[in-house]
Amino acid sequence: MGAKEEGPRVVDASFVAGAMDAKHLPAPALAEIAFAGRSNVGKSSLLNTLVQRKNLVRTSRTPGCTRQINVFEAKLIDDFLVHLVDLPGYGFAQRSKTEKKTWGPMIEGYLRTRINLRALVVLVDVRRGIEEEELGLLDFMSRPRPVEAPKPVETLVLVTKIDKVGASVKKSMVERIRKQTKLHVIGFSSETGEGRPLLWEAIRNAVL
């Protein structure tokens, strides 16, 4: 990773808690930034790159391994503290119907009721673009939440695996998604670290 793409240094990162239901997570403490995306979009690798750790978040070659809401704490060198929330991947056909039925309410329940949620980062593979599941999630986030919170929840799109395509494809996909969603869109590579500084900047802006 080149120095240009490093961004802020993370001095501490740790697993906080995991639960199958938002009601069973610890009481809200720090601001939370949630990450959601279809299975195999690179969410675990993204989070490890974000916190500068190799194996804090378990990665697997088998899509759909995250089956619960997992909360991690990250502390930057300037003492900025935040909770990063790994939501289960969606859209993996080989999971059972029972599992699929529990995942929707699990993710939606967290997004609707967690009062310290500050932002949702929706991950999109650069080679697939925005699809029906992502559009549905973005539509869900555009609706009013039933809880009072200190700040509205921001939504941004992270285009992953941009190292897998050429510069022109990356640029056109980021611009296309920006026009489709009218949201803040960042290109990201867990291999090169590209986009990491911009993502941390967006996280800090959502929290402060």
Secondary structure, DSSP 8 states (H G I E B T S, - for coil): --GGGT-S-EEEEEEEEEESSGGGS----S-EEEEEEBTTSSHHHHHHHHTT-SSSS---SSTT---SEEEEEEEETT--EEEEEE---B--TTS-HHHHHHHHHHHHHHHHH-TTEEEEEEEEETTT-S-HHHHHHHHHHTS--SS--SS--EEEEEEE-GGGS-HHHHHHHHHHHHHHH-SEEEE--TTT-TTHHHHHHHHHHHH-
